[in-house]
């Protein structure tokens, strides 16, 4: 299925095999989708790229299909791979991509600039349970990172920097988002506080959620508690391993 998705999603799919077997030294690698979107992929982020374009990690378990011109909020956008996948799959989409890590955000902007026709709005900020600033923990020496967290856990928790942050409600208000067709979350454990801080009324504005769940030691920071919470807010929920999908019961 991975290679079927590769051929289905990318027009220059053969370039993956050139990279895999050492037939090209290109870095970054420029892939092109069948939806005429270009993706600049540093080799350091090849795994994250494949998660989206080979495995369709965020949409594969979503029962309720997206409309042709969806409003999408991408929290933890990294270099923009899911945002670009969505833009390729839904050319009429409007996408708000939030990424607080400076190196990742720079790559996100490079990918946006390659695709000027797509309505992707890049926001250099974290989303959390309050408005203001939050300490983002990650290795400053690294170029890109996929493990930045605002949870302050583990070894090296003092490494990082302060970044601007806001709640989902503030984000929606600031950008006039009245209805979100898909909320995608990949934010290294912050998904619990982000969602638990939202009111039941606010969730009526979100039709679908797709997220990676990073379980922690805090109370209710686990898959079962999160599923129960979303069900109580009117969602139908399913999960596979660490990925959770939810959609409003009104769509079922």
Buried (B, 14 or more C-beta within 10 A) or exposed (E): EEEEBBEEBBBBBEBBEBBEEEEEEEEBBEBBBBBEBBBBBBEBBBEBBBBBBBEBBBBEBBEBEBEEEBBBBBBBBBBBBBBBBBBBBBBEBBBBBBBBBBBBBBBBBBBBEBBEEBBBBBBBBBBBBEEEBBBBBBEEEEEBBBEBBBBEBEEEEEEBBEBEBBBBBEBBEEEEBEEBBBBBBBBBBBBBBBBEBBEEEBBEBBBBBBBBBBBBEEEEBBBEBBBEBBEEBBBBBEBEEEBBBBBBEEEE
